[in-house]
Amino acid sequence: MSIPSALHLPSSAQANTCASSATSAETGEPTVQSEVKRLVEKRKGVEEQLEAYFDVLKSNNCTMDTPLVDREGFPRSDIDVAGVRTARVHIIGLRNDLKDVFSEMEGLVHRGLPRGEEATNGVGEEDQSIMEAEVVDGIKPFAKVDAVAPGSPANAAGLKRNDLLLALEAVVASNHDNLRAVAALVGRSEGVALSVKVCREGETLTLSLTPRGGWGGRGLLGCHIVPYIA
């Protein structure tokens, strides 16, 4: 599978233009709704690109850590070495972009942008609540770690029983689909370090979790998680 040539993020100038066009008519400052819309669209764009580049790895039967040279040190002939290398570089960059988006979302919750009548012009109450939920879901627990096996990838990552899962890469409360999105992400990420954000006794922690088989137990993580209902 070749690298998707049309995949690219908008330039900073384009992003700034889009963001500045949706502002409060009275203050000239971004409204809650305009900022949420911008971040949600940016998040979706990054997720789509990540999916496409992971498809490149999958089509070559590769992970982020699969060797690209044979035992004699020559480039492997059974895979698109250049394509895999390019995909890996883009994946690393896009993951960082996604982390930045989530950081902006969290900051938006605490910053409290201008609200009022001018902030809701053209936005219905239902749309407003949905958009605000997108931001809140960036830090809302959606799963609970019920058990962690000794010597497992989850144990090595530092996960502990009763940790509340806030985000696993792009999987959050608004899109985990009864944890099916977690299973899908883990299934296609063997050998790939995933960023996982958890809440432990009121403290937010960011850990690095690498799914892998052959660790001596069941599954790629070695932990049991269940949906979390506050």
C-alpha positions in Angstrom: 0.0 0.0 0.0 1.5 3.3 -1.0 1.7 6.4 1.1 -1.5 8.6 0.8 -0.2 11.6 -1.1 -3.1 13.8 -0.1 -2.7 13.5 3.6 -1.5 16.6 5.3 -2.5 18.9 8.1 -3.4 22.5 7.4 -0.6 25.0 7.8 -0.5 27.2 10.8 -1.6 30.2 8.8 -4.6 28.3 7.5 -5.5 27.1 11.0 -5.2 30.6 12.4 -7.3 32.0 9.6 -10.0 29.4 10.3 -9.9 30.0 14.1 -10.0 33.8 13.8 -13.0 33.8 11.4 -15.3 32.4 14.1 -15.1 34.9 16.9 -17.4 36.8 19.1 -19.0 39.7 17.3 -18.7 42.0 20.2 -15.3 41.1 21.7 -13.5 39.7 18.6 -12.4 36.8 20.8 -13.0 33.1 20.0 -16.2 31.7 21.4 -16.5 28.4 23.2 -18.4 26.9 20.2 -15.9 28.1 17.6 -12.9 26.8 19.5 -14.6 23.5 20.2 -15.6 23.1 16.6 -12.0 23.9 15.5 -10.5 21.4 17.9 -13.0 18.6 17.1 -12.4 19.0 13.4 -8.6 19.0 13.9 -8.8 15.9 16.1 -10.9 14.1 13.5 -8.5 15.0 10.7 -5.5 13.8 12.7 -7.2 10.5 13.6 -8.1 9.9 9.9 -4.5 10.4 8.9 -3.2 8.1 11.6 -5.6 5.4 10.5 -4.4 5.7 6.9 -0.7 5.5 7.9 -1.4 2.5 10.2 -3.0 0.9 7.2 0.3 1.3 5.3 2.1 -0.6 8.1 -0.6 -3.2 8.2 -0.5 -3.8 4.4 3.2 -4.5 4.8 2.7 -6.8 7.9 4.7 -4.3 9.9 4.5 -2.6 13.3 6.4 0.5 14.4 9.3 -1.8 15.5 9.5 -4.4 12.7 13.0 -4.6 11.3 13.4 -3.2 7.8 16.6 -5.1 7.0 17.3 -8.8 6.6 19.9 -10.8 8.6 22.6 -9.6 6.3 21.8 -6.0 6.8 20.2 -5.4 3.4 16.8 -3.7 2.9 14.0 -6.3 3.0 12.6 -7.1 -0.5 9.2 -8.3 0.8 8.0 -4.9 2.1 7.9 -1.3 0.9 10.8 -0.1 3.1 10.5 3.5 2.0 6.8 3.5 2.5 7.0 2.0 5.9 9.7 4.4 7.0 7.7 7.4 5.8 4.5 6.1 7.5 6.4 5.7 10.8 7.7 9.3 10.7 4.2 10.6 10.0 2.7 8.5 12.8 5.1 9.8 15.3 4.4 13.4 14.3 0.6 12.9 14.2 0.6 11.3 17.6 2.3 14.4 19.0 -0.3 16.6 17.1 -3.1 14.5 18.8 -1.6 15.1 22.2 -1.5 18.8 21.5 -5.2 18.8 20.5 -6.1 17.0 23.8 -4.1 19.5 25.7 -5.9 22.4 24.0 -9.2 20.7 24.8 -8.4 20.4 28.5 -7.1 24.0 28.5 -10.4 25.1 27.0 -12.4 23.5 29.8 -10.4 25.3 32.5 -9.9 28.6 30.6 -13.5 29.5 30.2 -13.7 31.4 26.9 -16.4 34.2 26.4 -19.9 33.0 26.6 -23.3 34.7 26.5 -25.7 35.6 23.7 -23.0 36.5 21.3 -21.3 33.1 21.9 -24.4 31.1 21.0 -25.5 32.9 17.8 -26.3 30.4 15.1 -25.7 27.4 17.5 -28.7 25.5 18.9 -28.7 24.3 22.5 -28.5 20.7 21.4 -25.4 21.4 19.2 -23.9 23.4 22.0 -24.2 20.6 24.5 -22.8 18.1 22.1 -19.8 20.2 21.3 -19.1 20.9 25.0 -19.3 17.2 25.6 -16.5 16.6 23.1 -14.3 18.8 25.3 -15.3 17.3 28.6 -14.9 13.8 27.2 -11.2 14.5 26.7 -10.8 14.2 30.5 -13.8 12.1 31.5 -13.1 8.5 32.7 -14.7 5.9 30.5 -13.1 2.6 31.8 -11.7 1.2 35.0 -8.7 -1.2 35.3 -10.2 -4.2 37.1 -7.0 -6.4 37.3 -3.4 -6.3 36.2 -1.4 -9.5 35.6 2.2 -9.6 37.0 4.8 -9.4 34.3 2.3 -8.1 31.7 2.7 -5.2 29.4 0.1 -3.3 31.5 2.2 -4.0 34.6 5.4 -2.8 32.9 3.6 0.4 31.9 2.7 1.1 35.5 -1.0 0.5 35.3 -2.7 -0.4 38.6 -6.0 -1.9 39.7 -8.7 0.8 40.0 -7.0 3.2 37.7 -9.6 5.2 35.7 -8.9 5.4 31.9 -9.2 8.9 30.5 -7.6 8.4 27.1 -5.8 5.7 25.1 -4.3 7.7 22.2 -7.4 9.1 20.4 -9.9 6.8 22.2 -11.8 8.8 24.8 -15.2 8.7 26.5 -17.1 10.0 23.4 -15.8 7.4 21.0 -14.8 4.2 22.8 -18.0 2.4 21.6 -18.4 0.2 24.7 -14.6 -0.4 24.7 -14.6 -1.8 21.1 -12.4 1.1 20.0 -9.9 0.1 22.7 -9.8 -3.5 21.5 -9.4 -2.4 17.8 -6.6 0.0 18.6 -4.7 -2.5 20.8 -5.2 -5.2 18.1 -3.5 -3.2 15.4 -0.8 -1.8 17.7 1.3 -4.7 18.8 4.8 -3.5 19.4 3.7 0.1 19.3 4.0 2.4 22.3 0.6 3.9 23.1 0.0 6.9 25.2 -2.5 6.2 28.0 -3.9 8.8 30.4 -5.3 7.6 33.7 -6.7 9.1 36.9 -5.3 7.6 40.0 -6.6 8.8 43.4 -7.4 12.1 41.9 -4.1 12.5 40.1 -3.8 12.5 36.3 -0.9 10.4 35.0 0.3 9.8 31.4 1.9 6.3 30.8 3.4 4.5 27.9 1.8 1.1 27.2 3.1 -1.2 24.5 0.8 -4.1 23.5 2.8 -7.4 22.9 2.2 -11.1 22.8 4.4 -13.8 24.2 4.7 -12.2 27.6 3.4 -15.4 29.3 -0.3 -14.6 29.7 -3.4 -13.9 27.8 -4.0 -11.0 25.5 -1.7 -8.2 24.4 -2.1 -6.1 27.5 -2.4 -8.5 30.4 -5.0 -6.4 32.2 -8.8 -6.4 32.5 -10.7 -3.2 32.0 -14.5 -2.6 32.4 -16.7 0.3 31.4 -16.7 3.0 34.0 -20.0 4.6 35.1 -19.6 7.5 37.5 
